[in-house]
């Protein structure tokens, strides 16, 4: 039992795993924000291309 308690105490002092989890959360958040930003940006680009196509007398098609 004493060995078990010493092992638990060692894990409580070791913060390496916590740092890895924090980096994982930060990367996941950055990917989510980037995906949302690119999705929004693509919608704006498609809208501007449709306006430009209509202005030049072309046929405006719906985005896929």
Number of C-alpha atoms within 10 A of each C-alpha: 6 7 8 9 10 11 11 12 11 11 12 9 8 11 10 9 10 10 11 11 11 11 12 12 12 12 12 12 12 12 12 11 12 12 12 12 11 11 11 11 12 12 12 12 11 13 14 12 13 18 14 13 14 13 11 9 9 11 10 13 9 8 8 3
